[in-house]
Amino acid sequence: MMKKIIQTIKKYQKFLISTHVNPDPDALCSELAVALFLKSLGKKVTILNEEEVLTRFHFFPGVKQIKAYKEKQHYNYDVAIIVDCGDLNRIGKVKNALGDGKILINIDHHITNDFFGNLNLVLKKSSSTAEVLYELLLEAKCKLTKNLAINLYCGIMTDTGSFRYSNTSSRTHHIVSELRKFNFSATELYSNLYETISLKDSQEFARIISKFDTLYKGKIIYVELRKKVVERFSEAFDLRDALFRFLRSIYGVEAVVICTEFKSDKTRVNLRSSGNINVAKIAAHFKGGGHHNASGCQIDGNIAQARQKVLKEIKKSL
């Protein structure tokens, strides 16, 4: 499959790159890595997401080239490359920009991927889409640059929980050792992602973690985020990520559920687990997706209804 994708890339000139809504660092950095590779071959590239990139990710090399989708604008391309998406609907409004009969390349690592592309490179044992891309670039004999290495490193680092999660393999460490040869500051990258919390955000965060619920003899932690609470935080603070990193560290906790008020009739649900609880299966029940230990979905209904529905499914896994 890698050879077919490389042949297709060499054959065509204009490319559209996109990823899922509310993109995480692996999604954004994978887009940027693909763009850097294509531009090194002299290709024309458009990176198109549903919304503008959050300011906390503005340190990623090349991030300014990522544009927000505009409904009335026509996007001219030969091949679309979608990264880090389990299904095509995850790209949101950008789906409207995809033309009929155009070639669609799907590059991903999610176990719930439904192989929506004409060409599908889905390596489900890889830690991240950035790791999948490293393998593709290696096959393509792409000459790595410092900016490429930084983007790939950030994608891998974040999706492995700074190399703490079970998806971190010996191959992951080998790839990272190759990327680190470009002598960028891993400390600075980590700090930009996780150590720039304002005093106000930390105070608001302390209020939230004093109110979480423990269920099923402490095995499950449930957090409810109302819209008005989320709006108290700055754009620079990744509230859900901070909650997961803190709550997963509590002894005896097997899964953390965060329900966020999205609309009056829709709730965003994010799940993280340790060990045997397959949260990807739970998310898939609600037409979401992800990994065995990290997944998400949207549930029809208000936050109270979403809580009832998702906890019912989690109970089946205990």
WODA-V858182 format. One record per residue. N is the residue number from 1. RES is the residue in three letters. OMEGA is omega in whole degrees, -180 to 180 (none if undefined). Layout:
BEGIN
n=(N,N)
res=(RES,RES)
omega=(OMEGA,OMEGA)
END
This chain:
BEGIN
n=(1,2,3,4,5,6,7,8,9,10,11,12,13,14,15,16,17,18,19,20,21,22,23,24,25,26,27,28,29,30,31,32,33,34,35,36,37,38,39,40,41,42,43,44,45,46,47,48,49,50,51,52,53,54,55,56,57,58,59,60,61,62,63,64,65,66,67,68,69,70,71,72,73,74,75,76,77,78,79,80,81,82,83,84,85,86,87,88,89,90,91,92,93,94,95,96,97,98,99,100,101,102,103,104,105,106,107,108,109,110,111,112,113,114,115,116,117,118,119,120,121,122,123,124,125,126,127,128,129,130,131,132,133,134,135,136,137,138,139,140,141,142,143,144,145,146,147,148,149,150,151,152,153,154,155,156,157,158,159,160,161,162,163,164,165,166,167,168,169,170,171,172,173,174,175,176,177,178,179,180,181,182,183,184,185,186,187,188,189,190,191,192,193,194,195,196,197,198,199,200,201,202,203,204,205,206,207,208,209,210,211,212,213,214,215,216,217,218,219,220,221,222,223,224,225,226,227,228,229,230,231,232,233,234,235,236,237,238,239,240,241,242,243,244,245,246,247,248,249,250,251,252,253,254,255,256,257,258,259,260,261,262,263,264,265,266,267,268,269,270,271,272,273,274,275,276,277,278,279,280,281,282,283,284,285,286,287,288,289,290,291,292,293,294,295,296,297,298,299,300,301,302,303,304,305,306,307,308,309,310,311,312,313,314,315,316,317,318)
res=(MET,MET,LYS,LYS,ILE,ILE,GLN,THR,ILE,LYS,LYS,TYR,GLN,LYS,PHE,LEU,ILE,SER,THR,HIS,VAL,ASN,PRO,ASP,PRO,ASP,ALA,LEU,CYS,SER,GLU,LEU,ALA,VAL,ALA,LEU,PHE,LEU,LYS,SER,LEU,GLY,LYS,LYS,VAL,THR,ILE,LEU,ASN,GLU,GLU,GLU,VAL,LEU,THR,ARG,PHE,HIS,PHE,PHE,PRO,GLY,VAL,LYS,GLN,ILE,LYS,ALA,TYR,LYS,GLU,LYS,GLN,HIS,TYR,ASN,TYR,ASP,VAL,ALA,ILE,ILE,VAL,ASP,CYS,GLY,ASP,LEU,ASN,ARG,ILE,GLY,LYS,VAL,LYS,ASN,ALA,LEU,GLY,ASP,GLY,LYS,ILE,LEU,ILE,ASN,ILE,ASP,HIS,HIS,ILE,THR,ASN,ASP,PHE,PHE,GLY,ASN,LEU,ASN,LEU,VAL,LEU,LYS,LYS,SER,SER,SER,THR,ALA,GLU,VAL,LEU,TYR,GLU,LEU,LEU,LEU,GLU,ALA,LYS,CYS,LYS,LEU,THR,LYS,ASN,LEU,ALA,ILE,ASN,LEU,TYR,CYS,GLY,ILE,MET,THR,ASP,THR,GLY,SER,PHE,ARG,TYR,SER,ASN,THR,SER,SER,ARG,THR,HIS,HIS,ILE,VAL,SER,GLU,LEU,ARG,LYS,PHE,ASN,PHE,SER,ALA,THR,GLU,LEU,TYR,SER,ASN,LEU,TYR,GLU,THR,ILE,SER,LEU,LYS,ASP,SER,GLN,GLU,PHE,ALA,ARG,ILE,ILE,SER,LYS,PHE,ASP,THR,LEU,TYR,LYS,GLY,LYS,ILE,ILE,TYR,VAL,GLU,LEU,ARG,LYS,LYS,VAL,VAL,GLU,ARG,PHE,SER,GLU,ALA,PHE,ASP,LEU,ARG,ASP,ALA,LEU,PHE,ARG,PHE,LEU,ARG,SER,ILE,TYR,GLY,VAL,GLU,ALA,VAL,VAL,ILE,CYS,THR,GLU,PHE,LYS,SER,ASP,LYS,THR,ARG,VAL,ASN,LEU,ARG,SER,SER,GLY,ASN,ILE,ASN,VAL,ALA,LYS,ILE,ALA,ALA,HIS,PHE,LYS,GLY,GLY,GLY,HIS,HIS,ASN,ALA,SER,GLY,CYS,GLN,ILE,ASP,GLY,ASN,ILE,ALA,GLN,ALA,ARG,GLN,LYS,VAL,LEU,LYS,GLU,ILE,LYS,LYS,SER,LEU)
omega=(179,-179,179,179,179,177,179,179,-180,-175,-173,-172,-173,-173,173,-179,177,179,-175,176,-176,-173,174,-179,179,179,-178,-177,176,175,-177,178,177,-179,179,178,-179,-179,177,177,179,-179,175,-170,170,174,-172,176,-179,-177,176,178,179,-175,-178,179,-175,179,177,-179,177,-172,-177,-180,178,-176,176,-179,175,-172,-173,-178,177,-179,-176,-179,176,-175,173,177,-179,-177,171,-180,177,175,-171,180,-178,179,175,-175,179,178,179,-179,-178,-178,177,177,179,180,-178,178,-177,180,-171,176,-177,-179,-179,-178,-177,174,-175,-175,168,175,-174,173,-177,-180,-170,178,178,-177,-169,174,177,178,176,-179,176,180,178,180,177,178,-179,-178,178,176,-179,175,180,-180,176,-179,180,-180,179,180,-179,178,-180,-177,-175,-178,176,-177,-175,174,179,-174,-177,178,178,-177,175,177,177,-179,178,179,-180,179,176,179,-177,177,179,168,171,-178,177,178,-180,179,178,-180,179,-178,-167,-172,178,-176,178,179,-179,179,-179,178,177,179,179,179,-178,-175,175,-173,-178,-180,172,-175,176,177,176,-179,-177,172,-179,178,179,-179,175,-177,-178,178,180,-178,178,-177,177,178,-177,-176,178,-173,-177,179,179,178,180,-178,180,-172,178,-178,-179,-176,176,-179,-180,178,176,179,175,175,-178,177,-175,172,-179,-178,179,180,177,-178,175,-176,173,-180,173,176,-165,-178,-178,-177,175,178,179,179,180,177,180,178,173,-179,180,-177,179,-176,180,-178,180,179,171,-179,175,-179,179,-172,178,178,179,178,-178,-177,-174,179,176,179,180,-179,180,-177,-177,none)
END
